Amino acid sequence: MDIRPEQMEATRIARWGKVQPYGETFIESRLPGFNKRLYKLINRGVLENKGVEPAIQGEHRFGVSLIEVPVGQGANLHSHKTEEVFFPLNGKMVVFWGDHGEHEVELNAWDCFSVPVGLMRGFRNPNDHTLLIYSVVGGTDAEVGRITWHPDVVKAAEATGLSHDAAGFLETADADGGNA
């Protein structure tokens, strides 16, 4: 295989600073405490916003994301159909899990947390600075499906105007109560 450097640059390299984060990527996006910036590098994965395109195109057997999490923010209780691993890169990360988030552990920078398939989990940033997390989700886009959110998260999100369509993608209610 012969790939020239300019081809590699155009198709297989995602440069930090050039990749832009996406806004509302999940149903929890408008809930207090769950603000984050997601940089999708490889595969769309579990994202619920139809407009998200990864920086590196093509079918891969895994998805890679970088997640910037402001102080005190994180991800609400949810599960995936495939494996996921997290690495907090520049500080501590609290991961909680269980049917009601009743268990938790604090990770240090560069610790790895391998999340079992189907486990309800979430995370938050306990630091006094923005946390950067490296995340890998197993499987192709077709295999990973959408996220399964805790029923309480879905109910709270619907009150903000965000819901899912039949395929699990975001819908927003317009001013007349319909869907945009």
Secondary structure as UniProt FT lines:
FT   HELIX           5..12
FT   TURN            16..18
FT   TURN            27..30
FT   TURN            32..33
FT   STRAND          37..42
FT   TURN            45..46
FT   TURN            50..51
FT   STRAND          62..69
FT   TURN            71..72
FT   STRAND          74..79
FT   STRAND          84..88
FT   STRAND          93..97
FT   TURN            99..100
FT   STRAND          103..107
FT   TURN            109..110
FT   STRAND          113..115
FT   TURN            117..118
FT   STRAND          121..124
FT   STRAND          131..138
FT   HELIX           141..144
FT   STRAND          148..149
FT   HELIX           151..159
FT   TURN            160..161
FT   STRAND          162..164
FT   TURN            166..167
FT   STRAND          170..173
FT   TURN            175..176
//
